Each structure stands twice: as structure tokens, then as C-alpha cells.
Amino acid sequence: MALDEASQQFLVAMAEGGSPPLYEQTPAMARTTGPIFAGMSGPGPEVGEVRDLELDGANGQFRARVLKPKGDPKAIIVYYHGGGWVIGDIDLQYDTVARQLVDKSGCTVVMINYRKAPEFPFPTAVDDSYAGLEWVDAHRDELAPAGAPLIVAGDSAGGNLSAVMALRSRDRGGPKIDFQVLVYPVTDCDFERASYNAESNQLLLDRKLMEWFFAHYEPDPEARKHPDISPIRHENLGGLPPAFVYVAECDPLHDEGVEYAEKLKQAGNEVELAEAEGQMHAFFQMANILPGYAKGIDLVVNKINGFVAKAGKQ
């Protein structure tokens, strides 16, 4: 299936804006795209409570945001945003995504604003993400009723961090994660898969931009093979929480997302894989911009609610 018409029109409008591609910009310049997309998304719905935090990470602090629903939360979702570990934050566009996730799911959402490369290269994002997860675990009673499931979720680099959190939590004996939602996750550092090089997939995200992201996050190609960067290379993918892996059809990361889901299943985990037909990478952050986003977030919420309901019966 070809890229859907709404995404095609969006890309045409972006091209007419005349900005150079992100991989030709500095990280500081690339980060200025956030307010542009945020203005297109607009504000998210009102939720029950919003609280900003400063949490302690390795050699410094990072921000987090707690968003609670108006009623009793069904679960706690720790959300890691995308942006190639270099751009993006919990404000602006992702605040709208988080508010919609809270409003639609009835869960508490905790957004982790892990520090970004190149100022804070690997493993800072991983360590901050785990520190945020530990904080959530220590404050569960404040975030949801006792026994509420703990879910990690994220898109792109955030999907990568969610997958790494599931592995790290297993290997370190906690916190116990009940469910993982990986939206077009980065799972490997290999640029040679077919989807990476398909001409039709060189869209909002292309191979050159992924190479740019990786160069800032971890400049050493050999070091990128570490499972905290490339979780698909972990020697043991067993004993992990159930996963919903959601890939975009027109995405350089498509094949590694599918392969990661298959490897999780082969290792004995409960896995569901779905593909967003006609969608490109980054559609899941395009709140109120692309119709594929609305369909995508409804599907993710449906999977979360289905898991929570099933967990409540056990």
C-alpha cells in the first residue's frame, strides 16, 4: 500500500517551507521544529491533574510530568517520547499526545524527559529512563490504586527505551513491568535492512537522518551493538512482559520492528504485532495533524485497555 494521501500532502507542505533536512542542521536548530508541530497539533484535553517534577539521574537532573485522569486511574503508563534521542521533549507536541492518552485510556501517564544527545550521549537517556521508572515504582500509591498495572510505552527512540527498560527491569529484578507498547521502535543499529533502503520509505525519516541521530547518540558504530542501544541483539529475550509492537508500513524502521516482535515471540513471550498501513514514521506524534494518528492512538488505547481488563480478572 502506498503512503496515504494526508501524509503525502503533509510532506509537500513541509517541502514548500524550504527548511533544510534535519541531518543538515545542528541539534539546536533541529529542536526548533518542536514549536511548529505543536502549533499544528494544538493543546490537548483537560485532565484531572498535571504535575511537573525534577528527578535525579546520573550526574544531574531531568524533568518528568505526571498527568492523571479525572477518575480513578486504571493503570500507570510510563511514556518515553521519540526524537532519535536528540530532539523532542515532554512539552508542546508530546504534551498533547500525553493528554489524549490519559483522556482516552483513563490511565495515569508519566512522561520522562530523558536528557538528550549530543550534550548527553548514551547511556544518559537509558539511565534517566530507568531512574524515572524507579521513581514511578516508588510512588505507585500516589499514581494509581493498589495493584494497578505498570506499563512502559514509547515511539521510535522512546520505543527503543521502552524495550530496553523491559530488559533492564528483568535483569535487575525490578521494577516489575506488566505490559510494553513499542511504537515503530528502534531495535537495532543496522542500516542495511530492506526497509531502511527502500526509496519509498525515505520520507519524514530516512536513512540519512537515522545515521545523524545515531552519530550524536553513540558515535562509535561498534558500541551501538550494545543491547542497551540495540535490544534485538540481547543474548536473552525471554521472560519479558507481554508486548504490543506497532510498526508503520512506510518506515525505514519497519523491518527491525517486525523482526524484534518475532524474536520476542520465539523467546516465549506473549506478543502482538500490528502494522499501520499507509503510514510513515512519526505519524504517532502527529496529534490532530494526520488522520493516521487518531486511528493509531485509538488502537494503542484499545490494546492497553484490553490488557488492563484481562489483568483485572486474574
C-alpha positions in Angstrom: 0.0 0.0 0.0 1.3 3.5 -0.9 1.7 6.3 1.6 -1.7 7.7 2.4 -2.9 11.0 0.8 -2.9 13.0 4.0 0.8 12.2 4.7 1.7 13.0 1.1 0.1 16.4 1.4 1.8 17.0 4.7 5.2 16.2 3.1 4.5 18.5 0.2 3.7 21.3 2.6 6.8 20.7 4.6 8.9 20.8 1.4 7.4 24.1 0.4 8.5 25.5 3.7 12.1 25.4 2.4 13.8 24.3 5.5 16.9 22.1 5.1 16.7 18.4 6.1 17.3 17.8 9.8 20.5 15.9 9.1 22.0 19.1 7.6 21.2 21.1 10.8 22.7 21.3 14.2 20.8 19.6 17.0 19.9 23.1 18.4 18.4 24.1 15.0 16.6 20.7 14.6 14.9 21.2 18.0 13.2 24.4 16.8 10.8 22.2 14.8 9.0 21.3 18.0 7.0 24.5 18.4 6.0 24.3 14.7 4.4 20.9 15.1 3.0 21.8 18.4 1.2 24.7 16.9 -0.3 22.4 14.3 -1.4 19.9 17.0 -2.9 22.4 19.3 -3.5 21.9 23.1 -4.6 18.5 24.4 -7.8 17.9 26.5 -8.0 18.9 30.1 -7.1 16.1 32.5 -7.6 15.6 36.2 -4.1 16.7 37.4 -0.8 17.7 35.9 2.4 17.9 38.0 5.9 18.6 36.8 8.9 17.1 38.6 12.7 17.3 38.7 14.2 13.8 39.2 17.7 12.8 39.9 19.6 11.0 37.2 23.2 10.0 36.8 25.3 13.2 37.3 22.4 15.5 37.0 18.6 16.0 37.0 15.9 15.6 34.3 12.3 16.5 34.1 9.2 14.4 34.3 5.4 15.2 34.0 2.6 13.3 35.8 -0.8 13.5 34.1 -3.7 11.9 36.0 -7.2 11.3 34.7 -10.3 12.8 36.3 -11.4 9.4 37.7 -9.5 6.6 39.4 -6.6 5.6 37.2 -6.8 2.1 35.7 -3.1 1.7 35.3 0.2 3.7 35.1 1.8 4.3 31.7 5.4 5.5 31.7 5.8 7.1 28.3 9.1 7.7 26.6 8.9 10.1 23.6 10.6 9.8 20.3 13.1 12.1 18.5 16.2 10.0 17.9 17.5 10.6 21.4 18.4 14.1 20.1 15.1 16.1 19.7 11.7 16.1 21.2 10.6 16.7 24.8 7.6 16.3 27.1 6.3 19.8 26.3 4.5 21.1 23.3 3.5 18.3 20.8 4.1 15.4 23.2 2.1 17.1 25.9 -0.9 16.9 23.6 -0.2 13.2 22.9 0.1 12.5 26.6 -3.2 14.3 27.4 -5.0 12.4 24.7 -3.6 9.2 26.0 -4.8 10.0 29.6 -8.2 11.1 28.3 -8.8 8.1 26.2 -7.3 5.4 28.4 -8.2 6.6 31.9 -4.6 5.8 33.0 -2.1 8.0 34.7 0.7 8.9 32.3 4.2 9.8 33.4 6.3 11.4 30.7 10.0 11.1 31.1 12.1 13.9 29.7 15.4 12.0 29.5 18.4 14.2 28.7 19.3 14.4 25.0 22.4 13.8 22.9 24.9 15.0 21.9 25.1 17.1 25.1 24.2 13.9 27.0 25.2 10.9 24.8 24.5 7.2 25.5 23.9 5.9 28.2 22.3 9.0 29.8 18.9 8.5 28.1 18.8 4.9 29.3 19.9 5.7 32.8 17.4 8.6 33.1 14.7 6.4 31.7 15.4 3.8 34.4 15.6 6.3 37.2 12.2 7.7 36.1 10.8 4.2 36.1 12.2 3.6 39.6 10.6 6.8 40.8 7.2 5.7 39.4 7.6 2.3 41.1 8.4 4.0 44.5 5.3 6.3 44.1 2.7 3.9 42.8 0.3 4.6 45.6 0.2 8.2 44.6 -0.3 7.5 40.9 -3.0 4.8 40.9 -4.9 2.4 43.1 -3.0 -0.5 44.6 -2.4 -3.3 42.2 -2.8 -1.2 39.1 -0.6 -2.4 36.2 2.6 -0.7 35.3 3.1 -0.2 31.6 6.0 1.2 29.6 5.3 2.7 26.2 7.0 4.9 23.6 7.5 5.7 20.0 10.7 5.5 17.9 13.6 6.3 20.2 11.1 6.1 23.0 10.0 2.7 21.8 13.7 1.7 22.0 13.9 3.0 25.6 10.7 1.1 26.5 12.2 -2.1 25.1 15.4 -1.5 27.0 13.5 -0.8 30.2 11.7 -4.1 30.0 15.1 -5.9 29.6 16.8 -3.9 32.3 13.9 -4.3 34.8 14.0 -8.1 34.2 17.8 -8.2 34.6 17.9 -6.0 37.7 14.9 -7.6 39.4 12.5 -4.7 39.0 10.6 -2.6 38.8 8.0 -5.2 37.6 6.6 -4.1 34.2 3.3 -5.7 33.3 3.0 -4.6 29.6 5.1 -2.9 27.0 3.9 -0.9 24.0 6.5 -0.3 21.3 5.5 2.0 18.5 7.8 1.8 15.5 10.8 1.2 17.9 14.5 1.5 17.1 15.7 -2.0 17.9 19.0 -2.2 16.0 21.9 -0.2 14.6 22.0 -2.0 11.3 21.2 0.3 8.3 21.1 -2.5 5.7 17.7 -4.0 6.2 15.4 -3.7 3.1 13.0 -1.1 4.7 16.0 1.1 5.5 17.0 1.4 1.9 13.6 1.3 0.1 13.3 4.5 -1.9 9.6 4.7 -1.0 10.5 4.9 2.7 12.8 7.9 2.5 10.2 10.3 3.9 10.0 12.4 7.1 12.5 9.9 8.5 15.1 8.5 6.1 18.4 6.6 6.4 20.5 9.8 6.4 18.5 11.2 9.4 18.8 7.9 11.3 22.6 7.9 10.7 22.6 11.5 12.0 20.7 10.5 15.2 23.0 7.6 15.9 26.1 9.7 15.3 25.0 12.0 18.1 23.8 9.4 20.4 26.7 7.0 20.1 29.4 7.9 17.6 31.2 4.5 17.8 29.4 2.1 15.4 30.8 -0.9 17.3 29.4 0.4 20.6 26.0 0.7 19.1 25.7 -3.0 19.1 25.3 -2.9 22.9 21.8 -4.3 23.8 21.0 -1.0 25.6 21.1 0.6 22.2 20.2 -2.4 20.0 17.9 -4.6 22.2 17.4 -7.1 19.3 21.0 -8.1 20.0 20.4 -9.1 23.6 21.5 -12.7 24.1 18.3 -13.5 26.1 15.0 -12.1 25.1 12.9 -14.4 27.3 11.0 -13.7 30.4 9.7 -10.3 29.3 6.3 -8.7 29.8 3.6 -9.1 27.1 4.3 -6.7 24.2 2.3 -4.8 21.6 4.5 -3.9 18.7 3.1 -1.4 16.3 5.0 -0.6 13.1 4.5 1.8 10.3 4.3 0.4 6.8 6.3 3.2 5.1 9.2 3.4 7.6 12.9 2.7 7.5 12.4 1.0 10.9 9.6 -1.3 9.7 11.7 -4.4 9.3 13.6 -4.3 12.6 10.3 -3.7 14.4 8.8 -6.8 12.8 11.9 -8.8 13.5 12.0 -7.7 17.1 8.4 -8.8 17.6 9.3 -12.2 16.0 12.3 -12.7 18.2 10.3 -11.8 21.3 7.7 -14.4 20.3 10.4 -17.0 19.6 11.8 -16.4 23.1 8.4 -17.4 24.6 6.9 -14.0 25.2 3.3 -13.0 24.5 3.5 -10.6 21.5 1.0 -8.9 19.2 2.2 -7.2 16.1 0.2 -4.7 14.1 1.1 -2.6 11.1 -0.2 0.9 10.4 -1.0 0.7 6.7 -0.1 3.7 4.5 1.6 5.4 7.5 5.1 6.9 7.7 7.5 7.1 10.7 6.5 9.8 13.2 2.7 9.5 12.5 2.1 8.6 16.1 3.2 12.1 17.3 1.1 13.9 14.7 -1.9 14.6 17.0 -4.6 16.5 15.2 -2.4 16.7 12.1 -2.6 13.3 10.4 -5.7 11.1 10.5 -3.5 8.0 10.9 -2.6 9.4 14.3 -6.2 9.3 15.5 -6.5 5.7 14.3 -3.2 4.8 15.8 -3.8 6.2 19.3 -7.2 4.6 19.4 -5.6 1.2 18.6 -2.9 1.6 21.3 -5.5 2.6 23.9 -7.6 -0.4 22.9 -4.7 -2.7 23.4 -3.8 -1.1 26.8 -7.4 -1.3 28.0 -7.7 -4.9 26.8 -4.6 -5.8 28.8 -5.8 -3.9 31.9 -9.2 -5.6 31.8 -7.6 -9.0 31.4 -5.2 -8.3 34.2 -8.1 -7.3 36.5 -9.8 -10.7 36.0 -6.7 -12.7 37.0 
